[in-house]
Amino acid sequence: MNKKKLKVIPLGGLGEIGKNMTVFEYGEDIIIADCGIAFPDDEMLGIDLVLPDITYLKRNAEKIKGIIITHGHEDHIGAIPYVLKEINIPIYGSRLALGLIQNKLKEHDLVSTAIMVTVEQNQTIELGVFKIEFISSCHSIADAMALAIHTPVGVVVHTGDFKIDYTPINGEVINLGRFAELGNKGVLLLMSDSTNVERPGYTMSERVVGESFERIFDEVSNRIIVATFASNIHRVQQIFDAAVRCNRKVALSGRSMINVANVAIELGYLHVPEGTLIDINDINKYTHDKLMIITTGSQGEPMSALSRMAASTHRQLEVIPGDLVVISATPIPGNEKTVSRVINQLFKKGANVIYNSLDEIHVSGHACQEELKLIYNLTRPKFFMPVHGEYRHLKQHANLAHSMGMPKENTFVMDIGNVLELDSKSAKLIGNVPAGKIFVDGLGVGDVGNIVLRDRRLLSQDGLVVVIVTIEKESGMIIAEPDIISRGFVYVRESEQLIEQMRKVTVAALDKYDGKEWATIKMVVKDALKEYLYTNVKRNPMIIPVVIEV
């Protein structure tokens, strides 16, 4: 009798936005769905990227059959170069997703070693005991696919990021019929995108944005700058189409915009009439009424092209009075302040700025409540696991499923690292595997942890005080007045009285200690100064004692 069970282990994407990665394990076989990054929040000072912890995968590397990619967004493919440096695994994805991944692998010098296999929508592949069916779907990037994972204990449907768009730009509608067929045969577990679960109704079609572009651009005689996500190729296509109708040349700005557009044009996903696309360095050859710029920076990222334009630090482009700037995106939660700052700077430069709250220039790529209900009703799963969202999104999605008849005991609101074990009749949480955040800072991967981040926060809030004490080696006596160096705490010349008092506190503390242990001397100085500063100025700077023996 077969007693093996299926394990579903999320290593990212639950209780957070981004870092999507899920492990499916049965016996000696493992497959991984997606391999994404998250972007740092405001508290992660100096961090560039956040990766999933793959300790569990490294321990079980011999079992892994491949990484399955649902679509080519950073939060689903961004961690692949870092994972491939640890474990060389085949990657299965659409032509576009693999094209974008290949760009990343070039930067990391991994192209020659990576194994990449192209799959088509509605194709099925076999990896170990798993049969993975790629179901055509809709999202804010071309070639998005849901997964039907056929396992020995039943079918798991993983929606990936999706929306139900009946009039998509490329004409490829989501394959609702296949979801219904799977539901009729029996779905063991549904894992469904929770990002937009708080929004009632339906997500608008991407075509609405194209209609808005046409209406807005027709009325403009000045230069037009449009900021959007580089990966939203359907949106970029609509901007190109509107530019052609308005008889405008188009220049691209921003490294990711140029890279993604080049890949999309090369693979045939982006159709640009000959002579429309020009180099950003040639924009001065055209009058403003014949020019459009598509740029990155819709999220207000400090180093993005739009932010540099707003701050007058862009090499090729200066925003001038009369420019129309269209920000075709909604701020990701946490980015509202940076986006608002860029909009204010653009207005100060005399630009006319249109953003999402002023017009229908952005639609989401994620399903709202009625679309989530439809997928649930079509698949009619035995068990339900909301994915891709913060905890509140997962909880609201679980409540939505309960309202449609899903028993609470069959619903699993999980955290990363939890292990869900299933057979054909039952499902339960059985424990945890290592999971969390790995920080990328420059070229360093994982060398910055919570203690370093805590120190960075402390430095940013209260500054640094270095106390240099010179002592005589034999006797342990202080032979020079302690030197105090302050950075980000107080300006020494304007706080001479405080600095002098800190010297006295240091000397008094050392007078009470008659030992010669360096570690103890440092601790005595640190404790005395910490108590004095908090008592007298209510601050907690980082204190670093330095002992010099002569």
ABEGO torsion letter per residue (X at the ends): XBABBBBBBBABGBGBBEGBBBBBBBEABBBBBEBBBBBBBAABBGBABBBBBAAAAAAAAAABAEBBBABABAAAAAAAAAAAAABBBBBBBBAAAAAAAAAAAAAAGAAAABBBBBBBBGBBBBBEABBBBBBBBBBABBGBBBBBBBBAAEBBBBAEBBBBBABBAAGBBBBAAAAAAAAAAEBABBBBBAAAAABBEBBBBAAAAAAAAAAAAAABABBBBBBBBAABAAAAAAAAAAAAAAGBBBBBBEAAAAAAAAAAAAAGABBBBBGABBBAAAAAABBAAABBBBBBGAAGBAABAAAAAAAGABAABBBBBGBBBBBBBBBBBGAAAAAAAAAAAAAAAGBBBBBAAABBABBBABBBAAAAAAAAAAAGBABBBBBGEBAAAAAAAAAAAAAAGBBAAABBBBBBGBBBBBBAABBBBAEBBBBEBBBBBEABBGABBAAAAAAAAAAAAAEBBBBBBBBBAAAGBBABBBBBBBBGABBAAAAAAAAAAAAAAAAAAAAABABABAAAAAAAAAAAAAAAAAAAAGBBBBBBBBBBBX
